[in-house]
Amino acid sequence: MEHTAVLKCTKLTLLACAGAWFAGPVLAGEITVWCWDPNFNVAIMKEAGERYTAKHPDTTFNVVDFAKADVEQKLQTALASGTTSALPDIVLIEDYGAQKYLQSFPGAFAPMTDKVDYSKFAPYKVEVMTVDGEVYGMPFDSGVTGLFYRRDYLEQAGYKPDDLQNLTWDRYIEIGKDVTEKTGHQWTTLDLNDGGMTRIMMQTDGKWYFDGDGNLAIQDNDALKAALEAQAKEVQAKIVKPATGWADYVQAFTGGDVATVVTGVWITGSIKAQAEQSGKWGIAPTPRLDLDGAVNASNLGGSSWYVLAGSPEKDQAIDFLNEIYAKDMDFYQKILTERGAVGSLLAAREGEAYQKADDFFGGDQVWQSFSDWLGQVPPVNYGIFTNEMDSAVTANLSALAGGAPIDQTLQAINDQAEQQIQ
């Protein structure tokens, strides 16, 4: 597609500037992107745009930084109203919400099935953006999870790193009891008002709140039942430092109060910010549910890029995403080194940055390990009501931890869910 430096008056882009709206003409060849987080998504997209512009000087980028909630609200409002002229060419969507947009607004996003080699990406990321055999979007960052642990606390209790390999959640809890008793440090932290841990645990078994067809699956869901019971066991074993909110949760492990935390790779930067703890940390695979077929790999979070079908720059936007995010290996090394971003392009893990040992983590090849686990994450159907299901689960999890019967808890979750997703 050729572009000239003429004004394209048929397209208006609405931007937020100092809280006020203004509209302006978009130059031919300019690709507008909406995303959030200036130090991560925004910075990475600007780097990608600069790389593409270097080879395609007629194409420039306008990367607009909104709060995540604002991106979602503006996208939802525009698609629901049918007034899509104010939308960008490319938008970032969190993986958990992708199916809601794709199914609720058919035809709103450009399919890329025949333009991108999706076999190069982690399968679970491709599943997220697939509807009726058609694939939409460009897989981006991963929320692949791991078990972060304090080497010094583990050694004090008589354990070695090998003891944290191939763990079930039940074995993880058993070790936690021993470490807590011998060191005086709680084993882990948990916020029962957050649904993240339930999601991590379920996905180790390739299950979700819904079946493969997107139908609600609660009462006969062995993975959900096991995930809820595991969290209740942790609390009842008195190995958990309770957390209320994100800051409290992070402080529990960065402040040295607990020995382990199981969460997404994106927390690495927060842990490494504690320079005085260098050499005291290690990583291990995520514990798995004790169910047939479960694996020691899971996911928490992650987002991907989507092109709006009505964009005048649709073809150029797809070409850009394909050239940088699906083929540029050096790009992935740079965003890993500078931003701690683990991309979902599997071939990127062959790069030098991924294979480098990290002294902070006792010489572990942190990024190589996470990229290996990335390829093992079971794909699941997140459905269109993950957020509503999180609310139903967290509303009943504390009661279970307090001794409520599991069948009663599952029934309560099911009843609340049915009301919320009508």
N, C-alpha and C positions, 0 to 999 in steps of 0.2 A: 504494500500500500504506500503510495506517494503522498507526501504532505507538503503544503506550501505555507508561507508565513502570512496567510490572509486570515482575517477574523471570521470565525464561524458563529454567526449570530443566532443560529437555530438552536444552540445549546447553551443553557445557563447553568452555572454551577453555584450552588448556595454554600457559602462558607461561614463558619463561625469565627468572628474576630472580636476579641475582648468582650464576648458575650452578646455581640450584636450581629444581625444578619445583613449581608449585602449580596447582590447578584452582579455577576460580571461576565463578559464574553470570554470564551475559551479559545485560545489559539489552536489552529489546526495542528494536530500532532501532539497535543498535550493530553496526558493521561492523568486523570484525577483519582486519588486513592483515599479511602477513609479507613482509619485504624486508630488504635489507642496505644498508650505507653510509649512516651518519647524516647526512653532509653533502651527500648527493646524493639517492638514492632515498627515504630516510626523510623528509628535509626536504621534498622535493617532494610526496610523498603527504600529508603533514600539511597543506601549503598547499592541496592539492586538497580534502582533507576539510573544512577550515575554510570554503572557498568553498561547498561543498555544504550544510554545516550552517547557514550563514547564510540559505539559502533554504528549508531543510528542517530546522527546529529539532529535530524528533523523531529525527533520524538523527545519531548521533555515531560517532566513529572511534577505534579502538584500533590504532595502528600499532606493530607489534612489530619491533624492530631485532635481527636475528640476523646472524651471520657468513654469508656466501654459502654456504659449505660446509654449515653447519648447516641452512639453509633447504632445501637440496637433500636432505640426509640425512633430515630429518624428513618431508619430503614423500614421498620414495621409500619410507620405512619404513611410513608410514601407508597409502599407496595399495597397497603390496604386501601388507600384512596385512589390508586391507579395513576397518580400524578408522579410519574417517574422521571420527568425531565430534570428534576433537581438532584437526582441520584448521581453518584460517582461512576466511573468506569469499572473500578475494582473496589471491593469492600472485604474487610477481614471479618470472619464469622467464627465464633468459638465452636469447636466440634460438637459439643453437647446440644447446641441450638441449630445445627445445620439442617437436620431432617425437618424441623419445624418450618423453616423458611422454604425449603425445597418442595415439601408436600403441600404447604398452605398456599404457595404462590407459584403454581406450575407455569413454566414459560418465562419466569422472571430472570432466570440465570442461564447463561450460555453453556450448553453442553460441550465437553472437551474430549469425549470418548475417543474420537478418531484423530485427535491432534496431540495427545500426550501419551507417552508410554508409561502407563500406570504400574506396570510390572516392576518398575525400578523403585517403587515406594513401599513403605511398610504396609502390609495388607489391611491392618485395622484402620489406617487413615483413609484408604480408598473406600472402604465399606461405609464410612461416615458420609461420604458425598455421593453415594450411588442410590438411584431411584429407578426402579423398573429397568435395570440393565444399562441405564445411561449414567455416565459419570460426569459430575460437575465439579469445578474447583481445582485448585492447585494445592496439594498437601504442603503444609509448612512445618511449624515447630511441633515437637513431640512433648508429651507430658509423661514419657516413660518413667516408671517409678523404680525406686531402689530402697534398700535398707541402709540408712546412714547410721554408723555406730561409733561410739567412743572406744578406741583401742585400749586406752589406759584403764577405763572402768572394767572392760571385759577381762583384761589380764589380771586385774586385782581380784576378780572372782574366779580365776583359774581357767578361763576359756581362751581359745585361739580363733583367729579368723575363719579357719576351716569349719568350726562348729556352727557357723552361720550360713553355710551352704546348704541348698536343697531343703530348706525349712518348710514345715507346715506351720500354720498359725498356732496350732496346739503346742508344738515344740517351741516355737518362739515364746509363748507364754510361760512354759516350764523353765526355760533359761532365764526369762525375766524375773521370775520369783527368786531364783537363786542369786542373780546379780543384785537385785534390790536388797535382799537380806544381807549379803556379804559386803556391799559397798555403801549402803545407806542412800544411794541414788535411785530414784524411781526409774523404771525400765523405759517408759515412753510417756508421751503426752497425747491427749485425745480431747477433742471438742465435740461433745455429743450433740451439739446444735449445728454441726456441719456434716453434710452427707458424703464428704470426700472419701472417708475411710470405707464406707459401705461400698462405694463404687469401685475402689481399688480392689477390695476383696472379691466382689462378684466377678469382675472382669478376669481374674486369674483362672476362672472356670469357664470363661467365654459366655457368661450369662449377664442378663440385665433385668430391669423391671418389666420388660416386655419380651414376648416371644419373637421368633423370626419374622412374623407377619405384622409386628407392631401392636399386638393385643396385650392388654394388661395381664401379667403373670406374677401373682404374689403368693397365694396360699400354698401352691405346689412347687414353689421355686426353691429347690434345695440350696442353690448358691446364696440366695438372699437370706434364707434361714440360717445357714452356716455363718455368713458374714455378721449377722446381728448377734448370734450366740457368741462368736469370737470376741466381739467388742464387750459384750456383757461379762464374759469370763475375765477379760483384762481388768475391768473395773472392780469386779468382785475379788480378784486376786490381790488387789491393793498394790498394783505395780504401775498405776497410771497417775501422772500429775495432771489433774483436770485443767483444761484451758477454756477461757471465755473470750472468744474473738481472736482475730489473726495475730495481733501484736503479742498477746499473752501466749499463744501457741508457739510462735517463733522464739520468744524469750526462753521458753522451757528448755530448748536444746542449745540455742546459741549461748545461753547463760550458764550452761553446765549442770543444770538441775536433773536432766534425764540422760540415759545412756544411749538411747536409740530413737530414731524417727523414721517412719516409712512414708515417703511422699515423692512428689515429682522431681525430676532432674533440675528443674528451674530453681530449686531451693539451694543449689550448690553455691551460688554467689553469696547468699546470706550467711551460710556456714563459713565460707572462706573469708568473710569480712572480719572474723575474729582471729586476727593474726597471731595472738598469743596461744591459740589452740593448734597451730600448725604441727603436723606429725601425729596428732592425737586422734585423728578421725580415719575411718575406713568405710568402704561400701561393700555391700553384699546384695545378692538377688532378693527380690520381694518374696516374702513368705506366700505360700499358696494355700488355698482351702484344701482340706483333706477329702477331696472328691475325685472320682475317676476322671481323668482327662485334664485336671487342673495343672497349671504350669507356674513356674516361679518368675512371672513377668506380668506387668499390668501397666495401667496408664491413669493419669490424673491431669485433666486439662488439655491444652493444645488448641490451635486455631489453624484455619486455612484461608486462602484467598479465592474469591469468587468474582467472576466477571458478569456484569449486568447485561442481559440479552438485548436491551434496548439501547445500549451504548453505541454512539456513532464510531467510537474507537475500539469496538469489540475485537475485531480481527487483530489489530495492533496490540491490544492488551493481552490477548491470548498468546501471541507470538512472544511478547516480552516475558510473560510468566514461564513459558516453555523454554526459552533460551537461557534464562538465569536460574530459575528454581528447579528445572528438570535436568540441566546439563552442566552448569558452571560449578565444577568441583572446588575451585579456588575460593569462590564465594562462600561456600559452606565452611571452609577452613577459617576464613576471616571472621565470620559471624560467630563461630564457636569460640575463637580466641578472644575476640573483643567483647562479645555480648553473652557468652555462655549459652548460645542457642544450639540445641541439638536438632538438626533438621531431620525430616523423615525420608530423605533420599538415601537409600541404603548404600549406594556406591560411595557416598561421601566419607564413610567410615574408613576407607582405605587411605585417606589423607594423613599427612604427618601430624596435624594438630590432634586428630583423634587418637593417635597411637602414643602420644607423649605421656610419660609418667608424671604424676603430680606429687610432689614432696609433701604438700599439705595433707594429703590422704595416705601418707606412709609409703609413697612410691607406687600406689595403685594406678593402673591405666584407667582412670575414671571415665573418660569420654568413650574409650574403646568398649568398656563394659556396658555402659548405657546404650551404645549403639548396637551391641550384640543383643541386649535384652529387647531393644526396640523391634527387632525382626521376629521376636517370639510372642509379642503381645497379641492375645486372641481378639479377632474382630468381633464386634457385637452390634446389634441394632439399638442405637441410643433412643430411637423413637422421637416423638415430638413433645413428650411431657416429662422429661428428666427433671427439670426444676420443680415441677409440682410433686413428683414422686419423692424428691429429696425432702420436701416440706413434710410430707406424710410420714416418712421414716423418722426424721429427727424429732417430730412431735411425739413419737412413741418409744424412742430408743432409751430415754432415761428411765422409763417405767420398767423396761425389760432389764436394764442394769440393776434396778432396784429389786428385782425378784419376780416380776410379772411373768406368767407362763408364755412361752414362745408362740404357741398356737393362738392365744388371745391377742398377742402383739401383732401377729400377721393379719389377723382378722380386722383389728383396728386400723392397720395401715391400708388394707384393702378397702374398707368402708370409706375412709377419708379420701383415698385416691379416686374412687368412683365418683364422689361428689365434686372433686376438684377438676377432673378432666372431662366432665360432661360437655 
